[in-house]
Amino acid sequence: MNLSGSDTMLQFPGEFCALLGVALLFVLLAVLAPRWSDDAFDAVARPFTKLAQRRVLVLWLLFFAVVSVRLAILPLLPIPVPGIHDEYSYLLLGDTLAHGRLTNPTHPMWMSFESFHINWFPTYCSKYPPGQGAVLALGELLGRPWIGVILSVGAMCAAIVWMLQAWLPARWALLGAALVALKFGIASYWMNSYWGGAVAAAGGALVLGAMPRIVCHARTRDALLLGLGLAILANTRPYEGFLFSIPVAAWFLRWLAGKTKWTANKRTRLTRVLTPLAVILVLTLVFMGYYNWRLTGNALLFPHVLNSRTYRTMGLFLWDHPKPPMHYHNQQFEDFYNGWEREDYQNTWLDVWRVSAEKLTRSGSTYFWWGALLLWPGLALAFRDRKMRLPLLTLLLVCAGFFASIWSFPHYAAPVTCVVFLLLVQAIRHLRIMRLAARPIGVALSCAVVCLLAIEVSLRVADRCCDPLEWTCQGDPSRAVIQEKLSHTPGKHLILVRYEDNHNIHDEWVYNGAEIDSAKVLWARELDAQQNAKLLAYFKDRRVWLVEPDKDNTELIPYQPPSREQQ
């Protein structure tokens, strides 16, 4: 995996030509046969318009459609293999929760098992918030962690259509959710990895879908859903979720003070909305404090912060300066934290522009497609809509926080997924009423936008491409093959991983689950002779193997300690 590869929207050579060709075809139809174009659009839209009116049914249909379609294309896009450091940490979190625990005791041989994004003191745990781990735990209990990923993406699409129903007419809400399902439910790393995105996006949709309903109806159900959305954001993307919640909180306080157009009486506002919302928020804070205390020993110390203090010398934001280098217990950590991270960002303006350009291209590939360029005329009008001001402010705040951090990947901005597609659909609505010499050019371009997304996704599936980015869901299957082979071999096994000096620090093999001593297969680093001897003595009842990923990542041989000449 190479994180510095070309992360552009243009992954297939003919995509831009396809954009021009499809757009031209639809425009020609609109110019040469305007009445037929209008009639054809109405004929296609009519059944979906009727379906969209059944709002609850649409939620369930969309959920099951996303799950069914993704399972149907398993021959082309098989169950994903983890490859990125973060994925293994999330899988550890899911495995821990699936065993009925929040964390695990520190193992005596922790130094040999030490790996990225994992804390070992005071407990053995992932550094990440529990939201994504919870869906992986659900999937593990159902058979495979990836089942949780599929269910979370389906739930995200259902939550987004519910949110859009509060902001748009029903048929346009259905269109927006269908675009989300196409973009994220088939050939996206949100679906085809364990890295997350869908859970936080669902949380953002619940928040932005509940708030206008509260303003209009002041129902307890919507207050509970608002609280649930905030709880999800706090336990998936707390930083971006906090920024996302600021405009919503301002709107809520304004409504609570009776300053909005639709305002229920004071007693209703307090008993039906504020009280249940406050209960949910207090319970969320109590859980987060307890979770932190169990994992770090301090209710106010997040596992992510503890991990940064333990391992990282680089800051989190563009203006942060690096700390002095640390000493680590293995060469891979030295190369990653003292090498790659410090070399990748050195607090220069050139670095600021470079990492910002990476964020733009990666996010463009994740949230948009080439056909969305046709929406520019309508998007300009959508930005001027009074009703879009709060969603737009939310988007701007999250984007500002997203670009202010050094290490940002597209799913970090997942809370605003619903906002992005709300604005895109509003742009389509504006675009479709544009006419040129009484020709329905806007309708033609709107159809082209949707068709181009469907074409792009189809091409990716046919090409067995799991995501527009080249490295997000391309885990090396060799490790999984060895794991599977030894899982069916009698006895317990310990695999020592020996890396070469030129090892790619993004290709890590040493990860384990929540159970160490009882695990059938364990992965450990080959360290110095003294630590290796302690490890072998502790696990004297296991067969010990050697793997050298940088030489032959499929060969599994009985382990022999290196000679003095090799050390």
Steps between C-alpha positions, in 0.01 A plus 500: 500500500637840403337802663679739270364356176282681251174574679302659221146469377623393159585133555361370170655657186172550314295653780524861389418403144204302634384811685502705182345223292210426736430868563501570124265208435243623752527858378446391139189310604371809678570723200375269227208342686402733787148366552618140491773583753251651743262208461778245544621669819149507643442135407819393680438721803129420548530159674779628726289802590218273615741277691665798669171598662514184710773643720551215747492235229770690311733478801477122516515450124816706477663317789430155354588612147848614608564175688362280220686669216833487680458131581397429141830633362722299736642302204640828365576679828567231764506547875768764566837416654627757752821672402521846663631532855177661619289209377679252724458732797126526432482122467668464840238736642220299342645172626533644851136610506389169350663327799286710733782732615593863451872429519756226570780449754854585399686188391840414655650466150341823372824627350501221241137570408526880491341652191356820359198686644480267798556579869664251733500699824312515727295255289520328162252677271440689178551874511175568312154595629261203533247585226661319206614220727141441610382423145803275444416319824143452378634361174739266682212365710305443175791317336746756358593858599425611143132417552494792742648724231227403250226561756650837598508622138139390451402678822688811385302512175173456691597776744590735216170449318322568830703819542437613142126448545509782756671739259370406154186369330474122532606409145811716520588348836480157339725616215759635743507176699528299178807706405649431842432128461666497158800700615569327832312171495684314225849610393617714790748431778222588745340172393812307402724548802478518879609863525158651564305798371144369487434509876604864536307591185187339648551701819522825305184410307308431822602836643415703191182303437369530855553873546246634243247244623547622857449860390177411319350232725684497837475121532683290756589243232695759302675625815615144572625462141685831527666376819584168336660679205711716732601191698609324181705801388666526841599132485618490138637839389497718816702787350309531172176412679547790740551743211197352324285553809578869558249646248239241602548590867457870418179423309373282786568767764328761284195273471509424871492872571191537281673703227410284198196514273359169629521496877310270736399625841765509768378196690499288185849611411631408844317172563479347153833613358753643743456241777537184285784661305679592823461143629658359182788749515569436869500124443738550207742706709485245782572215258789687337651579839465140611644374171801731533550399863497131417746542213733774626435523873375859462142593407624813322786333310396359163683191370590691183668774705687243709626330184624831360684577823656155503614471140467815292738790468308680226210731573142461380449842341680688226645755741638241743877451510661160557632390837845344542522145362411211731667163541290194411532128562507396135638630172159525334382760755829686458448512124136604526500759780856633479525455124192508281277725714772761559604498135144515366417830671766753604293814572580677174249679278585249228396220736177683587408530132598141429297340780206730418513391136506135613188559709323666207575223252429218745174659617401576141542133413303390804205740501465603135524368146583659166134546412455727803692768305183550298326624815700821533223730365245348736745485791557875482125550539476241779758691702272804486196317639403633839403152616850370421680750723527282809611185312750711307637653822533150644690387191736799515579447869579132458706568187699767687578251776574229244754713314655633821624153599811342353373144470153507348335231290159528331310305764613750764242737350231230496255696722433744213424229242129575529570871447706437187222301339231740620681778311555278195131411479401862551735586213328237282163656583623841386675359195200305369281812459760673283397523135673629191274618216215304660715184495526302830879520518492493879302177504746346259802599709331379820442159344859494381626566855318197638585275204867588520515391864331169412744452210800580717398254771426231241842546341670471837316180587575350159865594549491346853600838641378536858552878525607798283807538723764243416611400849204514739368143465791306354612287792761230430317163506822311580474564874136391497593181313762410760257579782234279343745215436626490858148537636430155355833348604502304829649670805572863582736714295730798545621686191806722524514766231842600371518820295777616268669840531306628198162393639195709403383638835138512377497120452468370856444132588520501879145530633301279733153480648373560852606155622876443506574189704202300373530604133574217260727718284715787630710752307811649662800708402843350489695729731835460676618158614413563866139601432458217249622248758248632756223473242587144401528394863160649582336324203698177525186295428458652152648418162712796395517619140689766308353728234706746295250723316771691313650183351219253446174595665345159438774281650455366851804322647589369848670771700871493570657791694739697277870435536731768634606583144137565405428718802 
